[in-house]
Amino acid sequence: MADIVRAACVSRFWRDICEDDRMWRLKCEREGLEALPVPSERVAGAWEQTAMGNGVTIVDHYKGAELEQHRKSREQSYGSVYSRSAWKATYLRRCRIAANWRRLPIGGSMVLRGHEEHVITCLQIQGDMLVTGSDDNTLRVWSISQGKLLFTLVGHTGGVWTSQLSTDGKYIISGSTDRTVKVWSAKDGSLIHTLHGHTSTVRCMSLCRNILVSGSRDTTLRAWNVETGVCEQYLSGHVAAVRCVQFDLDDGRIVSGAYDFTIKVWDYKTGACLYTLTGHTNRVYSLLLDAKRNIVVSGSLDTTIRVWDICKGACICVLSGHHSLTSGMQLRGDILVSCNADSDVRVWNIKDGSCMYRLHGPNGHTSAITSLQFLDNGIVVTSGDDGAVKLWDVMKGEFIRDLVRLSSGGSGGCIWRLKATNNLLACAAGSRNGTEDTKIILLDFDSGYP
């Protein structure tokens, strides 16, 4: 970026070259920066009442006159740079959004209330739609920009434990303790299919285009066509509850982890078990599948993380260092970020199995970490039972800042889970002892085009 600025100062001719849209498009492509959606308008309207003062501390938030000035600046979605070079404006907007995450005050926030005093068990975002599932047997569908409930999905007779949203925005899919999978219309909330077959709680799901794979405490997996409601494959082989599943339709392989300490690799078309991966000495709770590299990463109650070659059915390396259950993992290239119930976040290189960083210390979480998400700009956001949401620089192994703190943190209030896009963070908060109302906290990090 600095080289381009210096070149633009040489002459008018060079400045014109540096404004060329093709050059900026190439720069964006080289850095893996895709075109962004239209700038949001969510700092106004329903977002005018911020999350502050709701028992929530947004650690660094615009206030008063500064907040008004920020809102006015956001009213201009497309500036003069965009008219000259749309890809340059895209690049600069990305830089602004990254700065909003890392250091600038939060420009917009709000609280959505629902599910009363129940636990929010799953959280999904697709475009402007946010879907929450709960142990109150329902799912709720929210408009992010309008900050309101669109409809409630009622039909399960047991708690909802897992959900998926189709990438085309057509379907919401839920799995429940009532042993069913339900397919709902995302347009109007109507029930399309109820999928019967499992004989115990549906605990995990993985959706790829129109094929859903569900895993259950009945020890089996089923592959469903969500458009027709037909069960296309029945996978039996685990001898204890299936806890996690990953599926890639193009690759044709399903990977499942279970309480029988094993991971199984299945052929989707034939239903055959290709490999049973053994090595863990306790329940498998989490999985990641990188189908292009034929890699699976598994996290277990035995405190280890294992990396597997699923072409050979062999363990490549064992990552040791955590002291309890691995509750979440995210992989980018060879960099794996993991979190668990011992309040640690660790950054690993899966090529050599080394722990690059341990993210903890005086600024770290003080209790179990409940959720994490690896963002594209080299940062990870984490949430915990301590009622805090924290931001970390993965490549430097450094704490960046706190984003959210609950006033009840430490006395029962917790952040159950979070989801993030490149310009939005959604956190599901509450408690099991009545110290914190159930709510969804939304933070806005968007920026207009300069």
C-alpha positions, 0 to 999 in steps of 0.5 A: 500500500505504501509503495502505491502511495509513493508512486502516486506522488511522482506525477499526474500520469503515475497517479492515474495509473495508481487509480486504475481499477484493474490494478486494484482488482488484482491487488484484492485478488492477490490478498484474497479480498472478495467484493463486499455486500452493499454497506449496511444502514444498521447504525440508524433506525432500529439500531439507534438504541445501543446495547449499552445500559442493558447490563452489557458493557461495550468496552469501547463504544462511540457516545453522544456527539461522537456517535451522532457524527459517526452515524452521519458519516455512515449515511454516505455509503459511496464516496468519491473514491468509489466513483473513480475506482470501485476496487480501490474503494473495496480495498480501502473499505476492507482496511476501514472494517479491519480498523473498526475491529482492531482499534476504533470505537464500536459504531453501532450495537443493539440487543435482541431479546427472546427465548426468555430464561432458556439457553440459546443452543445454536446461532446462525447468520445468513445475509440479513437473517439471524436464526437462534435455536433454544432448549425452549423447543423453538427457533427464532428468525430475526432481521439484523438490519431491522432489529426485530423478530420476523417469526418463531418456528414452533413444532419441535416437542423437545429442545433444539440442539443443532441448526443449519442454514442453506447457503441459498437462503431457502431453508432453515434446518433444525435437529432436536431432542424429539428425535426429528429433523425439521426443514423450514422455509426461511421465507415465511417460517412454514414447515416443509418437512419433518424427517423421521428415522433417528431414535434419540436426540439429533445432536449434530448436522452438516449441510452441503447444498441440498444434502444434510447429514445428521448425527444422533445419540442413537449412534447412527448418521443419516443423509437426507435430501432437504428438498424432497425429504428423502433419507438417501443414506443410513450409516451405522457403525459407531457404538456410542452417541455421534457428537460431531459430523463434517460433510463435503458433497463434492468430495463425497466423504462424511466424517463423524466423531463419537463418544466411542472414542473414534472418528469414522470416514464414510463414502456418501454414495455407497454408505461404506465406512472407509476408515475408522480412526483410532487413537483418542482415549476419550469422547470425540467432541469436535471435528474439522474437515479440509477435503482439498488437503484430505485432512481431518482435525479432531478434538477430544475429552482426552485433552488432545487434538489429532490431525489425520490423513483421511486418504491413508487413515493415519494420524499425522500428529498429536497436539498436546497442551490443553488440560480439558475438553477441546470445545472449539477449533478453526483452521486457516491453512496450516494455522489451527486455533483451538479453545477449551474448558481450561480457559486457554486459546492455543494457536498451532502449526499443524505441519509440525504439531508445534504450539505457536502461541498460548493466548491467556494471561492477565487479559485472558478468559478466566473460565471455560471458553464457549466459542471462537471464530477465526476471521479473515484479517488474522484475528480471532474472537472468543467468548467465555463463561466469564461473560466476556468477548475478546479479540486476539491477533493470531499471527502475533499471539497478542491480545487486542481488546475486550469487545463485550463484558456482561455485568453479571460475568463471574456470577453466572452471566455467560456468553454461550456462543458467537457468530461473526461475519466480516462486519458483524458480531452476534453473541448469545448471552444469558445464565443458568442461575437467573443472573442474566436475561437471555439475549443476543448482542449485536455489534456493527463493524461496517464501513461505507465505501470511501 
